[in-house]
Amino acid sequence: MQTSRITRRPTGLALTACAVALSLTTSCGSGSTTGATSADGKAKITVLRSNGAIFEPLYLAQQQGYFEDAGLDVTIKAGAQDTSQNAPSVLGGEAQFAMTDSSGFLKGAAQDMPIRIVTGLQSATTRTAPTDGLLVKKDSPIRSFADLEGRTVGISALGGTIQFICEYLVEKDGGDPSKVKFVALPTSSLTDAATSGKTDAVFSFGPFYFAGKESGLRSMGNGMNDLPGMVQGVLFAGQRYLSANAATAKKFTGAVAKAITYANEHPGAVKAIDKKYTEVPDEFIDAHDTNYYDKNLDTAVMRTVITKMHTFGLLDKAPADDAVYWDQAPTVTAGGE
């Protein structure tokens, strides 16, 4: 069990990632700038997806022919279990695009890695019911996030999006995030930890969140949906690749945008992909609504995330917008819903 009040990604980790890229390229961050083509003249692209979810639009773009119509030959591969570690593969030219979440990307950007978000895939939204959140015992004295002061919260990984949203909601509720202790536990053990009293609360998600509620745990708040517009899934690429292949990148993001629209209109197609590519039981997939996908990147909400992550000690520094977004990314400034 890993324990931490605040976790900062050490500079050495980014340097290790850079070293991996160095073994593949002549300089850290150089990457591949020349786009390869297939025998029939299509631009070849490899994209690394997450191992969990939110990747469904990629497969729909492939199935519906959106990539082919755009003149692209796209290969989708499962990336690193920790999606923040997909950056070395992108910088080294093994892939042109990769998935991660906002905290995973921002940790790289804060270390000056030359990567940029090209499109969003999903953001927290009030359009859908929560699929994640804080769970406590039914008779727990914890009634608000501020009540987490002096308590222990179990989460699946330290220093990422889940720790951030917990600290953000504690502060928003008038509490002091620095007085909350976080421990990292296997996702499958979170319900047990809260039920047994090993932790005072847990923040769970997906099937584990619903299983926790069904076991008698009480949920608090609306999870990540309590910060509408917070980016939960993005696709990113290396800056040099984007500079040299802007037209190809635009075709790729355009095809993904079409697939996002299709996904929102055809939940059955999304569920079919989940059944094929995830380990989530078919019964759970059938019984729950699909997520809402969104290409737009809310820069106002992202700036809040960046500022607060830095304040909480989860980022070494707060990267500027021009170090976060591709200049052709679908950014908006709605500031949430």
Sequence and secondary structure as in RCSB ss.txt:
>XXXX:A:sequence
MQTSRITRRPTGLALTACAVALSLTTSCGSGSTTGATSADGKAKITVLRSNGAIFEPLYLAQQQGYFEDAGLDVT
IKAGAQDTSQNAPSVLGGEAQFAMTDSSGFLKGAAQDMPIRIVTGLQSATTRTAPTDGLLVKKDSPIRSFADLEG
RTVGISALGGTIQFICEYLVEKDGGDPSKVKFVALPTSSLTDAATSGKTDAVFSFGPFYFAGKESGLRSMGNGMN
DLPGMVQGVLFAGQRYLSANAATAKKFTGAVAKAITYANEHPGAVKAIDKKYTEVPDEFIDAHDTNYYDKNLDTA
VMRTVITKMHTFGLLDKAPADDAVYWDQAPTVTAGGE
>XXXX:A:secstr
 EEESS    HHHHHHHHHHHHTTSSSTT    S  B TTS EEEEEEE SSSS HHHHHHHHTTHHHHTTEEEE
EEE  SSGGGGHHHHHTTS SEEEE HHHHHHHHHTT SEEEEEEEEE  TTS  SEEEEE TT S  SGGGGTT
 EEEESSTTSHHHHHHHHHHHHTT  GGG EEEE  GGGHHHHHHHTSSSEEEEEHHHHHHHHHTT EEETTGGG
GSTT EEEEEEEEHHHHHH HHHHHHHHHHHHHHHHHHHH HHHHHHHHHHH  S HHHHHHS        EEHH
HHHHHHHHHHHTTSSSS   GGGTB TTS EE     
